[in-house]
Amino acid sequence: MSFSAVIFDCDGVLVDSEAIYGAVERQFLATLGLHYDLADYQTRFTGLTPDDFFAAVEKDHAALGRGPFPATFAADLNAETKARMDAELEAVPGIQDVLERWQGPKAVASSSSLRRLQEKLAQTGLARYFHPHVYSGEQVQNGKPAPDLFLFAADRLDLSSDRCLVIEDSANGVRAAAAAGMTVWGFTGGGHADAGLASRLSDAGAAQVVPDHAALKALLTG
């Protein structure tokens, strides 16, 4: 099947940020007594909006019975994450070749805040490929794994869902795209990918899984 447009998740697909997010978040959460296996952590939390992430970890913390959730936790975590991103963030290898070769419409649909999303794309030199089609979970009522964000992106592209291909690296993102009626391919070329990620993406509904952007370019452009 051919597609009219490709919609990319950002973190872990366009920019190699998920490894940074995961390392900082798990470090901070461990100080509160919240310890997560990496695979479980990625399955539950990767792809969520910031609000949904904080709501989930606050609920887990409450179940420990260790008192109130620290009031400064979100601000402290965000400050450390931004510092790491500013110093370390790079594009996922090979993504520029994909974006140069794919000549059809393309968009970004990410759970990041719109401001941080635009900053990450600018920092890595990718913003020019997507303007004006850069969309954030904060622009819709329900974040991933709900379909709202992908439906919003398709509407802005003026395309039906079945004409859109989504590239996602998280189970929550795959579920969201599938719920939107789009074909979704899992991507395991980010620095955070572990040996079980491909299986988790397939289980979530990915039609196929691609290991890197060289493979994605070949599939998209022949």
C-alpha positions as CSV (number, residue, x, y, z in Angstrom):
1,M,0.0,0.0,0.0
2,S,1.2,3.5,-0.8
3,F,0.8,6.4,1.6
4,S,0.2,10.1,1.0
5,A,1.9,11.4,4.1
6,V,4.2,10.2,6.9
7,I,3.7,11.3,10.5
8,F,6.7,11.0,12.7
9,D,6.9,10.8,16.5
10,C,9.7,13.0,17.7
11,D,11.5,11.6,20.7
12,G,13.3,8.4,19.8
13,V,12.4,8.6,16.1
14,L,13.6,12.0,15.0
15,V,15.8,13.0,17.9
16,D,17.7,10.6,20.2
17,S,16.2,11.9,23.4
18,E,14.4,8.9,24.9
19,A,17.6,7.5,26.4
20,I,18.2,10.9,28.1
21,Y,14.6,11.1,29.4
22,G,14.7,7.5,30.7
23,A,18.0,7.9,32.5
24,V,17.1,11.2,34.2
25,E,13.5,10.2,35.1
26,R,14.4,6.8,36.5
27,Q,17.2,8.3,38.5
28,F,14.9,10.9,40.0
29,L,12.1,8.5,40.7
30,A,14.5,6.1,42.4
31,T,15.1,8.8,45.0
32,L,11.4,8.5,45.9
33,G,11.5,4.8,46.2
34,L,10.1,4.2,42.8
35,H,12.1,1.6,40.9
36,Y,11.1,0.4,37.5
37,D,12.5,-2.3,35.2
38,L,13.5,-0.6,32.0
39,A,11.2,-2.6,29.7
40,D,8.2,-2.0,32.0
41,Y,9.1,1.7,32.3
42,Q,9.2,2.2,28.6
43,T,6.0,0.3,28.1
44,R,4.1,2.3,30.7
45,F,5.5,5.8,30.3
46,T,7.2,6.4,26.9
47,G,5.0,8.4,24.7
48,L,2.8,9.9,27.4
49,T,2.3,13.6,27.7
50,P,4.1,15.3,30.7
51,D,0.8,15.7,32.5
52,D,-0.1,12.0,32.1
53,F,3.4,10.9,33.1
54,F,3.4,12.9,36.3
55,A,-0.1,11.8,37.2
56,A,0.9,8.1,36.8
57,V,4.1,8.4,38.9
58,E,2.3,10.4,41.6
59,K,-0.2,7.6,41.8
60,D,2.6,5.0,42.1
61,H,4.2,7.1,44.8
62,A,1.0,7.4,46.8
63,A,0.7,3.6,46.8
64,L,4.0,3.5,48.7
65,G,2.5,5.4,51.6
66,R,5.6,7.6,52.0
67,G,3.8,10.9,52.4
68,P,3.1,13.7,49.9
69,F,4.7,13.8,46.4
70,P,7.5,16.4,46.5
71,A,6.2,19.8,45.3
72,T,9.4,20.6,43.4
73,F,9.8,17.2,41.7
74,A,8.5,18.2,38.3
75,A,10.5,21.5,38.2
76,D,13.7,19.8,39.3
77,L,13.3,16.9,36.9
78,N,12.5,19.3,34.0
79,A,15.5,21.4,34.7
80,E,17.9,18.5,34.8
81,T,16.4,17.0,31.6
82,K,16.7,20.3,29.8
83,A,20.3,20.7,30.8
84,R,21.1,17.2,29.5
85,M,19.2,17.8,26.3
86,D,20.9,21.1,25.7
87,A,24.3,19.5,26.1
88,E,23.7,16.1,24.4
89,L,20.7,16.0,22.1
90,E,21.4,14.8,18.5
91,A,19.2,13.7,15.6
92,V,18.8,10.0,15.3
93,P,21.3,8.8,12.7
94,G,20.0,8.7,9.2
95,I,16.9,10.7,9.7
96,Q,18.0,13.5,7.4
97,D,18.4,11.1,4.5
98,V,14.8,9.9,5.1
99,L,13.4,13.4,5.2
100,E,15.4,14.4,2.1
101,R,14.2,11.4,0.1
102,W,10.5,11.4,1.1
103,Q,8.9,14.0,-1.1
104,G,5.3,13.7,0.2
105,P,3.7,15.6,3.0
106,K,5.1,15.0,6.5
107,A,4.3,16.0,10.0
108,V,5.5,15.6,13.6
109,A,3.0,14.4,16.3
110,S,4.7,14.3,19.7
111,S,3.7,14.2,23.3
112,S,6.3,16.8,24.1
113,S,5.1,20.4,24.9
114,L,4.9,22.5,21.7
115,R,7.7,24.8,22.9
116,R,10.1,21.9,23.8
117,L,9.2,20.1,20.6
118,Q,10.1,23.2,18.5
119,E,13.3,23.6,20.5
120,K,14.4,20.0,19.9
121,L,13.7,20.2,16.2
122,A,15.6,23.5,15.9
123,Q,18.6,22.2,17.9
124,T,19.0,19.2,15.7
125,G,18.4,21.0,12.4
126,L,15.2,19.2,11.6
127,A,12.6,22.0,11.9
128,R,12.9,23.0,8.3
129,Y,11.5,19.6,7.1
130,F,8.2,19.9,8.9
131,H,7.1,23.5,9.1
132,P,4.2,24.2,9.7
133,H,3.1,20.6,10.5
134,V,4.5,20.2,14.0
135,Y,1.9,19.1,16.5
136,S,1.9,18.5,20.3
137,G,-0.2,16.5,22.7
138,E,-1.0,19.7,24.5
139,Q,-3.1,20.7,21.5
140,V,-5.6,17.9,21.9
141,Q,-7.9,16.8,24.8
142,N,-6.4,13.3,25.2
143,G,-2.7,12.3,24.7
144,K,-1.3,9.0,23.5
145,P,-2.4,6.2,23.6
146,A,-5.7,8.0,22.6
147,P,-5.9,8.7,18.9
148,D,-6.6,12.4,19.2
149,L,-3.1,13.7,18.3
150,F,-2.8,11.7,15.1
151,L,-6.3,12.5,14.0
152,F,-5.5,16.2,14.6
153,A,-2.4,15.9,12.5
154,A,-4.3,14.2,9.6
155,D,-6.9,16.9,9.7
156,R,-4.2,19.6,9.4
157,L,-2.7,17.7,6.5
158,D,-6.1,17.5,5.0
159,L,-5.9,13.7,4.6
160,S,-7.9,10.8,5.8
161,S,-6.4,8.5,8.4
162,D,-5.9,5.6,6.0
163,R,-3.6,7.7,3.8
164,C,-1.2,8.3,6.7
165,L,1.7,6.2,7.8
166,V,3.0,6.7,11.4
167,I,6.5,6.0,12.6
168,E,6.6,5.3,16.3
169,D,9.0,4.0,18.9
170,S,6.7,3.5,21.9
171,A,3.9,1.1,22.6
172,N,1.6,4.0,23.6
173,G,2.3,5.8,20.3
174,V,1.6,2.6,18.3
175,R,-1.7,2.1,20.1
176,A,-2.6,5.7,19.4
177,A,-1.9,5.5,15.7
178,A,-3.7,2.2,15.3
179,A,-6.7,3.7,17.2
180,A,-6.7,6.5,14.7
181,G,-7.0,4.0,11.8
182,M,-3.5,4.6,10.5
183,T,-0.9,2.1,9.5
184,V,2.0,2.3,12.0
185,W,5.5,1.0,11.8
186,G,7.5,0.5,14.9
187,F,11.0,2.0,15.0
188,T,13.9,0.6,17.1
189,G,16.8,2.7,15.9
190,G,16.9,5.1,18.9
191,G,19.5,4.9,21.5
192,H,17.0,3.8,24.2
193,A,15.9,0.6,22.3
194,D,16.4,-2.7,24.1
195,A,16.2,-6.2,22.8
196,G,12.5,-6.5,23.6
197,L,11.3,-3.2,22.0
198,A,10.5,-4.7,18.6
199,S,8.3,-7.3,20.2
200,R,6.5,-4.7,22.4
201,L,5.8,-2.6,19.4
202,S,4.5,-5.5,17.4
203,D,2.3,-6.6,20.3
204,A,0.9,-3.0,20.5
205,G,-0.2,-3.1,16.8
206,A,2.7,-2.1,14.6
207,A,2.3,-3.6,11.1
208,Q,6.1,-4.0,10.9
209,V,9.2,-2.9,12.8
210,V,12.2,-1.2,11.1
211,P,15.6,-1.3,12.8
212,D,17.0,2.0,11.6
213,H,16.5,4.9,9.2
214,A,18.4,3.2,6.4
215,A,15.8,0.5,6.4
216,L,13.0,3.1,6.7
217,K,14.3,5.0,3.7
218,A,14.5,1.9,1.6
219,L,10.9,1.0,2.5
220,L,9.6,4.5,1.8
221,T,11.4,5.3,-1.4
222,G,12.4,2.0,-2.9
